[in-house]
């Protein structure tokens, strides 16, 4: 999490969520009207993506360890 200290679009991130299947979670989010701002990327064996949900909510989705 960036705690809002990075410039847009990452500076509006409010929280992060661990998900068991990042690809499936991103597809469900897009189906609900969300857009992927960044990613998905894999680093250190963990996938993550920044997602902008309707209404302006921005969150990081990442695979759980």
mmJSON file of the N, C-alpha and C atoms, coordinates in Angstrom:
{"data_MODEL":{"atom_site":{
"group_PDB":["ATOM","ATOM","ATOM","ATOM","ATOM","ATOM","ATOM","ATOM","ATOM","ATOM","ATOM","ATOM","ATOM","ATOM","ATOM","ATOM","ATOM","ATOM","ATOM","ATOM","ATOM","ATOM","ATOM","ATOM","ATOM","ATOM","ATOM","ATOM","ATOM","ATOM","ATOM","ATOM","ATOM","ATOM","ATOM","ATOM","ATOM","ATOM","ATOM","ATOM","ATOM","ATOM","ATOM","ATOM","ATOM","ATOM","ATOM","ATOM","ATOM","ATOM","ATOM","ATOM","ATOM","ATOM","ATOM","ATOM","ATOM","ATOM","ATOM","ATOM","ATOM","ATOM","ATOM","ATOM","ATOM","ATOM","ATOM","ATOM","ATOM","ATOM","ATOM","ATOM","ATOM","ATOM","ATOM","ATOM","ATOM","ATOM","ATOM","ATOM","ATOM","ATOM","ATOM","ATOM","ATOM","ATOM","ATOM","ATOM","ATOM","ATOM","ATOM","ATOM","ATOM","ATOM","ATOM","ATOM","ATOM","ATOM","ATOM","ATOM","ATOM","ATOM","ATOM","ATOM","ATOM","ATOM","ATOM","ATOM","ATOM","ATOM","ATOM","ATOM","ATOM","ATOM","ATOM","ATOM","ATOM","ATOM","ATOM","ATOM","ATOM","ATOM","ATOM","ATOM","ATOM","ATOM","ATOM","ATOM","ATOM","ATOM","ATOM","ATOM","ATOM","ATOM","ATOM","ATOM","ATOM","ATOM","ATOM","ATOM","ATOM","ATOM","ATOM","ATOM","ATOM","ATOM","ATOM","ATOM","ATOM","ATOM","ATOM","ATOM","ATOM","ATOM","ATOM","ATOM","ATOM","ATOM","ATOM","ATOM","ATOM","ATOM","ATOM","ATOM","ATOM","ATOM","ATOM","ATOM","ATOM","ATOM","ATOM","ATOM","ATOM","ATOM","ATOM","ATOM","ATOM","ATOM","ATOM","ATOM","ATOM","ATOM","ATOM","ATOM","ATOM","ATOM","ATOM","ATOM","ATOM","ATOM","ATOM","ATOM","ATOM","ATOM","ATOM"],
"id":[1,2,3,4,5,6,7,8,9,10,11,12,13,14,15,16,17,18,19,20,21,22,23,24,25,26,27,28,29,30,31,32,33,34,35,36,37,38,39,40,41,42,43,44,45,46,47,48,49,50,51,52,53,54,55,56,57,58,59,60,61,62,63,64,65,66,67,68,69,70,71,72,73,74,75,76,77,78,79,80,81,82,83,84,85,86,87,88,89,90,91,92,93,94,95,96,97,98,99,100,101,102,103,104,105,106,107,108,109,110,111,112,113,114,115,116,117,118,119,120,121,122,123,124,125,126,127,128,129,130,131,132,133,134,135,136,137,138,139,140,141,142,143,144,145,146,147,148,149,150,151,152,153,154,155,156,157,158,159,160,161,162,163,164,165,166,167,168,169,170,171,172,173,174,175,176,177,178,179,180,181,182,183,184,185,186,187,188,189,190,191,192,193,194,195],
"type_symbol":["N","C","C","N","C","C","N","C","C","N","C","C","N","C","C","N","C","C","N","C","C","N","C","C","N","C","C","N","C","C","N","C","C","N","C","C","N","C","C","N","C","C","N","C","C","N","C","C","N","C","C","N","C","C","N","C","C","N","C","C","N","C","C","N","C","C","N","C","C","N","C","C","N","C","C","N","C","C","N","C","C","N","C","C","N","C","C","N","C","C","N","C","C","N","C","C","N","C","C","N","C","C","N","C","C","N","C","C","N","C","C","N","C","C","N","C","C","N","C","C","N","C","C","N","C","C","N","C","C","N","C","C","N","C","C","N","C","C","N","C","C","N","C","C","N","C","C","N","C","C","N","C","C","N","C","C","N","C","C","N","C","C","N","C","C","N","C","C","N","C","C","N","C","C","N","C","C","N","C","C","N","C","C","N","C","C","N","C","C","N","C","C","N","C","C"],
"label_atom_id":["N","CA","C","N","CA","C","N","CA","C","N","CA","C","N","CA","C","N","CA","C","N","CA","C","N","CA","C","N","CA","C","N","CA","C","N","CA","C","N","CA","C","N","CA","C","N","CA","C","N","CA","C","N","CA","C","N","CA","C","N","CA","C","N","CA","C","N","CA","C","N","CA","C","N","CA","C","N","CA","C","N","CA","C","N","CA","C","N","CA","C","N","CA","C","N","CA","C","N","CA","C","N","CA","C","N","CA","C","N","CA","C","N","CA","C","N","CA","C","N","CA","C","N","CA","C","N","CA","C","N","CA","C","N","CA","C","N","CA","C","N","CA","C","N","CA","C","N","CA","C","N","CA","C","N","CA","C","N","CA","C","N","CA","C","N","CA","C","N","CA","C","N","CA","C","N","CA","C","N","CA","C","N","CA","C","N","CA","C","N","CA","C","N","CA","C","N","CA","C","N","CA","C","N","CA","C","N","CA","C","N","CA","C","N","CA","C","N","CA","C","N","CA","C","N","CA","C"],
"label_alt_id":[null,null,null,null,null,null,null,null,null,null,null,null,null,null,null,null,null,null,null,null,null,null,null,null,null,null,null,null,null,null,null,null,null,null,null,null,null,null,null,null,null,null,null,null,null,null,null,null,null,null,null,null,null,null,null,null,null,null,null,null,null,null,null,null,null,null,null,null,null,null,null,null,null,null,null,null,null,null,null,null,null,null,null,null,null,null,null,null,null,null,null,null,null,null,null,null,null,null,null,null,null,null,null,null,null,null,null,null,null,null,null,null,null,null,null,null,null,null,null,null,null,null,null,null,null,null,null,null,null,null,null,null,null,null,null,null,null,null,null,null,null,null,null,null,null,null,null,null,null,null,null,null,null,null,null,null,null,null,null,null,null,null,null,null,null,null,null,null,null,null,null,null,null,null,null,null,null,null,null,null,null,null,null,null,null,null,null,null,null,null,null,null,null,null,null],
"label_comp_id":["UNK","UNK","UNK","UNK","UNK","UNK","UNK","UNK","UNK","UNK","UNK","UNK","UNK","UNK","UNK","UNK","UNK","UNK","UNK","UNK","UNK","UNK","UNK","UNK","UNK","UNK","UNK","UNK","UNK","UNK","UNK","UNK","UNK","UNK","UNK","UNK","UNK","UNK","UNK","UNK","UNK","UNK","UNK","UNK","UNK","UNK","UNK","UNK","UNK","UNK","UNK","UNK","UNK","UNK","UNK","UNK","UNK","UNK","UNK","UNK","UNK","UNK","UNK","UNK","UNK","UNK","UNK","UNK","UNK","UNK","UNK","UNK","UNK","UNK","UNK","UNK","UNK","UNK","UNK","UNK","UNK","UNK","UNK","UNK","UNK","UNK","UNK","UNK","UNK","UNK","UNK","UNK","UNK","UNK","UNK","UNK","UNK","UNK","UNK","UNK","UNK","UNK","UNK","UNK","UNK","UNK","UNK","UNK","UNK","UNK","UNK","UNK","UNK","UNK","UNK","UNK","UNK","UNK","UNK","UNK","UNK","UNK","UNK","UNK","UNK","UNK","UNK","UNK","UNK","UNK","UNK","UNK","UNK","UNK","UNK","UNK","UNK","UNK","UNK","UNK","UNK","UNK","UNK","UNK","UNK","UNK","UNK","UNK","UNK","UNK","UNK","UNK","UNK","UNK","UNK","UNK","UNK","UNK","UNK","UNK","UNK","UNK","UNK","UNK","UNK","UNK","UNK","UNK","UNK","UNK","UNK","UNK","UNK","UNK","UNK","UNK","UNK","UNK","UNK","UNK","UNK","UNK","UNK","UNK","UNK","UNK","UNK","UNK","UNK","UNK","UNK","UNK","UNK","UNK","UNK"],
"label_asym_id":["A","A","A","A","A","A","A","A","A","A","A","A","A","A","A","A","A","A","A","A","A","A","A","A","A","A","A","A","A","A","A","A","A","A","A","A","A","A","A","A","A","A","A","A","A","A","A","A","A","A","A","A","A","A","A","A","A","A","A","A","A","A","A","A","A","A","A","A","A","A","A","A","A","A","A","A","A","A","A","A","A","A","A","A","A","A","A","A","A","A","A","A","A","A","A","A","A","A","A","A","A","A","A","A","A","A","A","A","A","A","A","A","A","A","A","A","A","A","A","A","A","A","A","A","A","A","A","A","A","A","A","A","A","A","A","A","A","A","A","A","A","A","A","A","A","A","A","A","A","A","A","A","A","A","A","A","A","A","A","A","A","A","A","A","A","A","A","A","A","A","A","A","A","A","A","A","A","A","A","A","A","A","A","A","A","A","A","A","A","A","A","A","A","A","A"],
"label_entity_id":["1","1","1","1","1","1","1","1","1","1","1","1","1","1","1","1","1","1","1","1","1","1","1","1","1","1","1","1","1","1","1","1","1","1","1","1","1","1","1","1","1","1","1","1","1","1","1","1","1","1","1","1","1","1","1","1","1","1","1","1","1","1","1","1","1","1","1","1","1","1","1","1","1","1","1","1","1","1","1","1","1","1","1","1","1","1","1","1","1","1","1","1","1","1","1","1","1","1","1","1","1","1","1","1","1","1","1","1","1","1","1","1","1","1","1","1","1","1","1","1","1","1","1","1","1","1","1","1","1","1","1","1","1","1","1","1","1","1","1","1","1","1","1","1","1","1","1","1","1","1","1","1","1","1","1","1","1","1","1","1","1","1","1","1","1","1","1","1","1","1","1","1","1","1","1","1","1","1","1","1","1","1","1","1","1","1","1","1","1","1","1","1","1","1","1"],
"label_seq_id":[1,1,1,2,2,2,3,3,3,4,4,4,5,5,5,6,6,6,7,7,7,8,8,8,9,9,9,10,10,10,11,11,11,12,12,12,13,13,13,14,14,14,15,15,15,16,16,16,17,17,17,18,18,18,19,19,19,20,20,20,21,21,21,22,22,22,23,23,23,24,24,24,25,25,25,26,26,26,27,27,27,28,28,28,29,29,29,30,30,30,31,31,31,32,32,32,33,33,33,34,34,34,35,35,35,36,36,36,37,37,37,38,38,38,39,39,39,40,40,40,41,41,41,42,42,42,43,43,43,44,44,44,45,45,45,46,46,46,47,47,47,48,48,48,49,49,49,50,50,50,51,51,51,52,52,52,53,53,53,54,54,54,55,55,55,56,56,56,57,57,57,58,58,58,59,59,59,60,60,60,61,61,61,62,62,62,63,63,63,64,64,64,65,65,65],
"pdbx_PDB_ins_code":[null,null,null,null,null,null,null,null,null,null,null,null,null,null,null,null,null,null,null,null,null,null,null,null,null,null,null,null,null,null,null,null,null,null,null,null,null,null,null,null,null,null,null,null,null,null,null,null,null,null,null,null,null,null,null,null,null,null,null,null,null,null,null,null,null,null,null,null,null,null,null,null,null,null,null,null,null,null,null,null,null,null,null,null,null,null,null,null,null,null,null,null,null,null,null,null,null,null,null,null,null,null,null,null,null,null,null,null,null,null,null,null,null,null,null,null,null,null,null,null,null,null,null,null,null,null,null,null,null,null,null,null,null,null,null,null,null,null,null,null,null,null,null,null,null,null,null,null,null,null,null,null,null,null,null,null,null,null,null,null,null,null,null,null,null,null,null,null,null,null,null,null,null,null,null,null,null,null,null,null,null,null,null,null,null,null,null,null,null,null,null,null,null,null,null],
"Cartn_x":[0.831,0.0,0.874,0.402,1.19,0.77,-0.322,-0.839,-1.068,-1.343,-1.677,-0.522,0.725,1.87,2.46,1.888,2.384,1.453,1.972,1.133,0.038,-0.974,-2.084,-1.532,-2.078,-3.311,-3.094,-1.861,-1.583,-1.819,-1.772,-1.941,-3.334,-4.303,-5.663,-6.0,-5.013,-5.249,-5.661,-6.702,-7.201,-6.793,-6.68,-6.362,-5.939,-5.576,-5.232,-5.979,-6.229,-6.974,-6.237,-6.065,-5.505,-6.596,-6.326,-7.296,-6.609,-7.34,-6.719,-6.394,-7.17,-6.971,-7.075,-5.938,-5.92,-6.624,-6.384,-7.028,-8.537,-9.074,-10.525,-11.073,-10.353,-10.798,-10.812,-9.813,-9.775,-10.916,-11.215,-12.339,-13.661,-13.86,-15.093,-15.158,-14.02,-13.997,-14.334,-13.738,-14.027,-15.492,-16.056,-17.467,-18.38,-17.881,-18.648,-18.371,-17.606,-17.354,-16.024,-15.174,-13.867,-12.891,-11.831,-10.774,-9.437,-8.576,-7.258,-6.33,-5.769,-4.864,-3.443,-3.071,-1.695,-1.664,-0.903,-0.737,-1.705,-1.795,-1.157,0.321,1.103,2.524,2.834,3.908,4.342,5.75,5.949,7.262,7.377,8.463,8.655,7.63,7.109,6.12,4.725,4.493,3.198,2.69,1.475,0.882,0.111,0.085,-0.685,-1.152,-2.181,-2.731,-3.436,-3.439,-4.173,-5.464,-6.574,-7.894,-8.67,-9.314,-10.153,-11.603,-12.313,-13.709,-14.633,-15.865,-16.835,-16.98,-17.127,-17.248,-15.911,-14.805,-13.5,-12.666,-13.168,-12.43,-11.272,-10.054,-8.864,-8.272,-7.97,-7.403,-6.4,-5.487,-4.555,-5.135,-5.144,-5.506,-4.223,-3.979,-2.759,-3.05,-2.226,-2.389,-1.906,-2.566,-2.181,-0.968,-0.173,1.001,0.653],
"Cartn_y":[-1.171,0.0,1.231,2.283,3.508,4.561,4.372,5.334,6.708,6.729,7.979,8.923,8.471,9.367,9.404,8.666,8.673,9.492,10.012,10.806,9.977,10.651,10.012,9.059,7.893,7.409,6.677,6.481,5.682,6.442,7.742,8.534,8.491,7.996,7.922,6.536,5.656,4.315,4.381,3.656,3.676,2.433,1.309,0.067,-0.993,-2.149,-3.272,-4.508,-5.415,-6.628,-7.838,-8.848,-10.114,-10.982,-11.535,-12.395,-13.706,-14.811,-16.088,-16.21,-15.56,-15.636,-14.226,-13.603,-12.212,-12.046,-12.948,-12.843,-12.862,-13.771,-13.859,-12.616,-12.119,-10.92,-9.708,-9.588,-8.466,-8.558,-9.755,-9.925,-9.547,-9.962,-9.59,-8.074,-7.469,-6.02,-5.289,-5.717,-5.08,-5.26,-6.419,-6.663,-5.756,-5.261,-4.345,-2.884,-2.631,-1.263,-0.687,-1.472,-0.987,-0.995,-0.202,-0.217,-0.479,-1.198,-1.511,-0.355,0.292,1.42,0.961,-0.158,-0.625,-2.112,-2.827,-4.253,-5.072,-6.317,-7.005,-7.284,-7.256,-7.577,-8.606,-9.333,-10.304,-9.954,-9.882,-9.609,-10.384,-11.073,-11.841,-12.945,-13.466,-14.527,-14.07,-12.772,-12.214,-11.293,-11.518,-10.673,-9.526,-8.375,-7.236,-6.352,-5.573,-4.63,-3.514,-2.324,-1.19,-1.057,-0.932,-0.925,0.314,0.955,2.14,1.701,1.723,1.291,2.481,2.224,3.308,4.116,5.412,6.285,6.818,6.414,6.96,6.147,5.003,4.175,3.49,3.636,3.028,2.074,0.843,-0.141,-1.019,-1.581,-2.568,-3.948,-4.793,-6.199,-6.995,-7.922,-8.72,-10.16,-11.05,-12.451,-12.629,-13.526,-13.81,-14.718,-14.634,-15.509,-16.76],
"Cartn_z":[0.0,0.0,0.0,-0.641,-0.749,0.266,0.974,1.931,1.309,0.002,-0.666,-0.904,-0.768,-0.912,-2.312,-3.244,-4.611,-5.489,-6.629,-7.517,-8.179,-8.731,-9.431,-10.471,-10.712,-10.118,-8.81,-8.413,-7.23,-5.932,-5.951,-4.738,-4.154,-4.91,-4.389,-3.868,-3.854,-3.346,-1.888,-1.537,-0.174,0.606,-0.083,0.617,-0.391,0.105,-0.74,-0.277,-1.202,-0.883,-1.413,-0.587,-1.006,-1.602,-2.773,-3.452,-3.837,-3.841,-4.191,-5.68,-6.562,-8.005,-8.579,-8.845,-9.299,-10.639,-11.585,-12.896,-12.805,-12.008,-11.85,-11.15,-10.154,-9.438,-10.359,-11.233,-12.174,-13.182,-13.643,-14.572,-13.913,-12.666,-11.946,-11.738,-11.406,-11.197,-12.494,-13.609,-14.896,-15.269,-14.951,-15.219,-14.419,-13.295,-12.447,-12.79,-13.868,-14.304,-13.87,-13.241,-12.807,-13.974,-13.86,-14.87,-14.178,-14.867,-14.325,-14.674,-13.663,-13.869,-14.137,-13.538,-13.632,-13.359,-14.153,-13.928,-14.756,-14.471,-13.361,-13.636,-12.581,-12.642,-11.563,-11.775,-10.786,-10.339,-9.044,-8.465,-7.169,-7.004,-5.788,-5.608,-6.712,-6.633,-6.273,-6.287,-5.905,-7.01,-7.474,-8.499,-7.881,-8.585,-8.079,-9.228,-8.963,-9.931,-9.168,-9.755,-9.198,-9.994,-9.276,-9.911,-9.474,-10.455,-10.202,-10.332,-9.22,-9.194,-9.431,-9.894,-10.077,-8.783,-8.928,-7.773,-7.285,-7.945,-7.608,-6.638,-6.196,-5.244,-5.96,-5.443,-6.016,-4.994,-5.419,-4.499,-5.229,-4.459,-4.989,-4.731,-5.746,-5.577,-5.73,-4.825,-4.886,-4.467,-4.979,-4.594,-3.167,-2.476,-1.111,-1.107,-0.084,0.019,0.719],
"occupancy":[1.0,1.0,1.0,1.0,1.0,1.0,1.0,1.0,1.0,1.0,1.0,1.0,1.0,1.0,1.0,1.0,1.0,1.0,1.0,1.0,1.0,1.0,1.0,1.0,1.0,1.0,1.0,1.0,1.0,1.0,1.0,1.0,1.0,1.0,1.0,1.0,1.0,1.0,1.0,1.0,1.0,1.0,1.0,1.0,1.0,1.0,1.0,1.0,1.0,1.0,1.0,1.0,1.0,1.0,1.0,1.0,1.0,1.0,1.0,1.0,1.0,1.0,1.0,1.0,1.0,1.0,1.0,1.0,1.0,1.0,1.0,1.0,1.0,1.0,1.0,1.0,1.0,1.0,1.0,1.0,1.0,1.0,1.0,1.0,1.0,1.0,1.0,1.0,1.0,1.0,1.0,1.0,1.0,1.0,1.0,1.0,1.0,1.0,1.0,1.0,1.0,1.0,1.0,1.0,1.0,1.0,1.0,1.0,1.0,1.0,1.0,1.0,1.0,1.0,1.0,1.0,1.0,1.0,1.0,1.0,1.0,1.0,1.0,1.0,1.0,1.0,1.0,1.0,1.0,1.0,1.0,1.0,1.0,1.0,1.0,1.0,1.0,1.0,1.0,1.0,1.0,1.0,1.0,1.0,1.0,1.0,1.0,1.0,1.0,1.0,1.0,1.0,1.0,1.0,1.0,1.0,1.0,1.0,1.0,1.0,1.0,1.0,1.0,1.0,1.0,1.0,1.0,1.0,1.0,1.0,1.0,1.0,1.0,1.0,1.0,1.0,1.0,1.0,1.0,1.0,1.0,1.0,1.0,1.0,1.0,1.0,1.0,1.0,1.0,1.0,1.0,1.0,1.0,1.0,1.0],
"B_iso_or_equiv":[0.0,0.0,0.0,0.0,0.0,0.0,0.0,0.0,0.0,0.0,0.0,0.0,0.0,0.0,0.0,0.0,0.0,0.0,0.0,0.0,0.0,0.0,0.0,0.0,0.0,0.0,0.0,0.0,0.0,0.0,0.0,0.0,0.0,0.0,0.0,0.0,0.0,0.0,0.0,0.0,0.0,0.0,0.0,0.0,0.0,0.0,0.0,0.0,0.0,0.0,0.0,0.0,0.0,0.0,0.0,0.0,0.0,0.0,0.0,0.0,0.0,0.0,0.0,0.0,0.0,0.0,0.0,0.0,0.0,0.0,0.0,0.0,0.0,0.0,0.0,0.0,0.0,0.0,0.0,0.0,0.0,0.0,0.0,0.0,0.0,0.0,0.0,0.0,0.0,0.0,0.0,0.0,0.0,0.0,0.0,0.0,0.0,0.0,0.0,0.0,0.0,0.0,0.0,0.0,0.0,0.0,0.0,0.0,0.0,0.0,0.0,0.0,0.0,0.0,0.0,0.0,0.0,0.0,0.0,0.0,0.0,0.0,0.0,0.0,0.0,0.0,0.0,0.0,0.0,0.0,0.0,0.0,0.0,0.0,0.0,0.0,0.0,0.0,0.0,0.0,0.0,0.0,0.0,0.0,0.0,0.0,0.0,0.0,0.0,0.0,0.0,0.0,0.0,0.0,0.0,0.0,0.0,0.0,0.0,0.0,0.0,0.0,0.0,0.0,0.0,0.0,0.0,0.0,0.0,0.0,0.0,0.0,0.0,0.0,0.0,0.0,0.0,0.0,0.0,0.0,0.0,0.0,0.0,0.0,0.0,0.0,0.0,0.0,0.0,0.0,0.0,0.0,0.0,0.0,0.0],
"pdbx_formal_charge":[null,null,null,null,null,null,null,null,null,null,null,null,null,null,null,null,null,null,null,null,null,null,null,null,null,null,null,null,null,null,null,null,null,null,null,null,null,null,null,null,null,null,null,null,null,null,null,null,null,null,null,null,null,null,null,null,null,null,null,null,null,null,null,null,null,null,null,null,null,null,null,null,null,null,null,null,null,null,null,null,null,null,null,null,null,null,null,null,null,null,null,null,null,null,null,null,null,null,null,null,null,null,null,null,null,null,null,null,null,null,null,null,null,null,null,null,null,null,null,null,null,null,null,null,null,null,null,null,null,null,null,null,null,null,null,null,null,null,null,null,null,null,null,null,null,null,null,null,null,null,null,null,null,null,null,null,null,null,null,null,null,null,null,null,null,null,null,null,null,null,null,null,null,null,null,null,null,null,null,null,null,null,null,null,null,null,null,null,null,null,null,null,null,null,null],
"auth_seq_id":[1,1,1,2,2,2,3,3,3,4,4,4,5,5,5,6,6,6,7,7,7,8,8,8,9,9,9,10,10,10,11,11,11,12,12,12,13,13,13,14,14,14,15,15,15,16,16,16,17,17,17,18,18,18,19,19,19,20,20,20,21,21,21,22,22,22,23,23,23,24,24,24,25,25,25,26,26,26,27,27,27,28,28,28,29,29,29,30,30,30,31,31,31,32,32,32,33,33,33,34,34,34,35,35,35,36,36,36,37,37,37,38,38,38,39,39,39,40,40,40,41,41,41,42,42,42,43,43,43,44,44,44,45,45,45,46,46,46,47,47,47,48,48,48,49,49,49,50,50,50,51,51,51,52,52,52,53,53,53,54,54,54,55,55,55,56,56,56,57,57,57,58,58,58,59,59,59,60,60,60,61,61,61,62,62,62,63,63,63,64,64,64,65,65,65],
"auth_comp_id":["UNK","UNK","UNK","UNK","UNK","UNK","UNK","UNK","UNK","UNK","UNK","UNK","UNK","UNK","UNK","UNK","UNK","UNK","UNK","UNK","UNK","UNK","UNK","UNK","UNK","UNK","UNK","UNK","UNK","UNK","UNK","UNK","UNK","UNK","UNK","UNK","UNK","UNK","UNK","UNK","UNK","UNK","UNK","UNK","UNK","UNK","UNK","UNK","UNK","UNK","UNK","UNK","UNK","UNK","UNK","UNK","UNK","UNK","UNK","UNK","UNK","UNK","UNK","UNK","UNK","UNK","UNK","UNK","UNK","UNK","UNK","UNK","UNK","UNK","UNK","UNK","UNK","UNK","UNK","UNK","UNK","UNK","UNK","UNK","UNK","UNK","UNK","UNK","UNK","UNK","UNK","UNK","UNK","UNK","UNK","UNK","UNK","UNK","UNK","UNK","UNK","UNK","UNK","UNK","UNK","UNK","UNK","UNK","UNK","UNK","UNK","UNK","UNK","UNK","UNK","UNK","UNK","UNK","UNK","UNK","UNK","UNK","UNK","UNK","UNK","UNK","UNK","UNK","UNK","UNK","UNK","UNK","UNK","UNK","UNK","UNK","UNK","UNK","UNK","UNK","UNK","UNK","UNK","UNK","UNK","UNK","UNK","UNK","UNK","UNK","UNK","UNK","UNK","UNK","UNK","UNK","UNK","UNK","UNK","UNK","UNK","UNK","UNK","UNK","UNK","UNK","UNK","UNK","UNK","UNK","UNK","UNK","UNK","UNK","UNK","UNK","UNK","UNK","UNK","UNK","UNK","UNK","UNK","UNK","UNK","UNK","UNK","UNK","UNK","UNK","UNK","UNK","UNK","UNK","UNK"],
"auth_asym_id":["A","A","A","A","A","A","A","A","A","A","A","A","A","A","A","A","A","A","A","A","A","A","A","A","A","A","A","A","A","A","A","A","A","A","A","A","A","A","A","A","A","A","A","A","A","A","A","A","A","A","A","A","A","A","A","A","A","A","A","A","A","A","A","A","A","A","A","A","A","A","A","A","A","A","A","A","A","A","A","A","A","A","A","A","A","A","A","A","A","A","A","A","A","A","A","A","A","A","A","A","A","A","A","A","A","A","A","A","A","A","A","A","A","A","A","A","A","A","A","A","A","A","A","A","A","A","A","A","A","A","A","A","A","A","A","A","A","A","A","A","A","A","A","A","A","A","A","A","A","A","A","A","A","A","A","A","A","A","A","A","A","A","A","A","A","A","A","A","A","A","A","A","A","A","A","A","A","A","A","A","A","A","A","A","A","A","A","A","A","A","A","A","A","A","A"],
"auth_atom_id":["N","CA","C","N","CA","C","N","CA","C","N","CA","C","N","CA","C","N","CA","C","N","CA","C","N","CA","C","N","CA","C","N","CA","C","N","CA","C","N","CA","C","N","CA","C","N","CA","C","N","CA","C","N","CA","C","N","CA","C","N","CA","C","N","CA","C","N","CA","C","N","CA","C","N","CA","C","N","CA","C","N","CA","C","N","CA","C","N","CA","C","N","CA","C","N","CA","C","N","CA","C","N","CA","C","N","CA","C","N","CA","C","N","CA","C","N","CA","C","N","CA","C","N","CA","C","N","CA","C","N","CA","C","N","CA","C","N","CA","C","N","CA","C","N","CA","C","N","CA","C","N","CA","C","N","CA","C","N","CA","C","N","CA","C","N","CA","C","N","CA","C","N","CA","C","N","CA","C","N","CA","C","N","CA","C","N","CA","C","N","CA","C","N","CA","C","N","CA","C","N","CA","C","N","CA","C","N","CA","C","N","CA","C","N","CA","C","N","CA","C","N","CA","C","N","CA","C"],
"pdbx_PDB_model_num":[1,1,1,1,1,1,1,1,1,1,1,1,1,1,1,1,1,1,1,1,1,1,1,1,1,1,1,1,1,1,1,1,1,1,1,1,1,1,1,1,1,1,1,1,1,1,1,1,1,1,1,1,1,1,1,1,1,1,1,1,1,1,1,1,1,1,1,1,1,1,1,1,1,1,1,1,1,1,1,1,1,1,1,1,1,1,1,1,1,1,1,1,1,1,1,1,1,1,1,1,1,1,1,1,1,1,1,1,1,1,1,1,1,1,1,1,1,1,1,1,1,1,1,1,1,1,1,1,1,1,1,1,1,1,1,1,1,1,1,1,1,1,1,1,1,1,1,1,1,1,1,1,1,1,1,1,1,1,1,1,1,1,1,1,1,1,1,1,1,1,1,1,1,1,1,1,1,1,1,1,1,1,1,1,1,1,1,1,1,1,1,1,1,1,1]
}}}
